[in-house]
Amino acid sequence: MADAKIFIEQARILGLRIALDEFGAGSSSFGYLKTLKVDMLKIDGQFIQHLMNDPFNYAAVSCFVDAADVIGLKTIAEFVDYP
């Protein structure tokens, strides 16, 4: 984790923006938000699929977006599809 923090800090100095990918897929996702200074949160596609038909996915995505908003992160969703 210490190496990841240093890498992110150095990348941001170079002007890169950093996204935390696959958010929600691992049990440490929220811990990473508190530890790593990233610019964006990319929500794992498993929560986006069937979002409108699955109350759990909807609640999870709402929680992820709310948490990102609290700390000023933009959110990105994987597997967004239009019928």
N, C-alpha and C positions, 0 to 999 in steps of 0.2 A: 504494500500500500504506500509505503514511503517513497519508493521509486516512481510509482504512478503519479503521486502528488508533484514530485520534482519535474517529471516529464511534462505534465500538464502546465505547470507554471512556466517552464521554458518555452513551450509551444505557444502559450498565450502572449508571451513577450514578443514573439515573432509575428504576432497578429493573427494567429490561427484561432478559430473558434472550435470548441470541443463539445462533443455530444456524448452523453452517457447512453450507450446503445443497449437494446434488449431489456429496457427497464421493466421490472415486474417479474422477469423470468427467474431470477435468483432470490434466495431468501435474504440477501444482504443489500438489496436495491436501495432501501431507504437509508441504510447506513452509509452507502456510497454518496448519497446526496449531501449528507452532513459532513463528509470527509473530503470529497474531491470538489474543487472549484471548477465546475463545468458551465457551459453556456446554454446547453439544450438538453432536454430529456427526450429520448426516442422510445416511445412505448412499444413493448413487444407485441408483435402481430397477433399472438394467440388471444390477446384481450380485445383486439380490434375486430377480429372475425366474429360475426354473429352478435356484434355489439347491441344492435337494436332488438334482438330477440332473447338475449340472455341477461337477466337482471344482475347476476354476479359480475359479468364483464362490464356492464354499464357502471356499476358501483365502483369497481376497481379503477376503471379509466377516470371516473370523476375524482376519485381520491388522488390518483397520480397527478392529474391536471391541477387540482387544488394545492397539492404539496409543491408543485413546480411554481405556481403563482406566488406562493408565500415567500419563496426565496428568489423570485425574479427570473425564472428560467422560461424559455420558450419550449413548447412541446411539439413533437413530431410523432405521427402515428404510422406504423408499418401496416401493410396490407389493406390500405384504403382502396375500396373498389366501388364503382358506381354500377348499378344494375343496367 
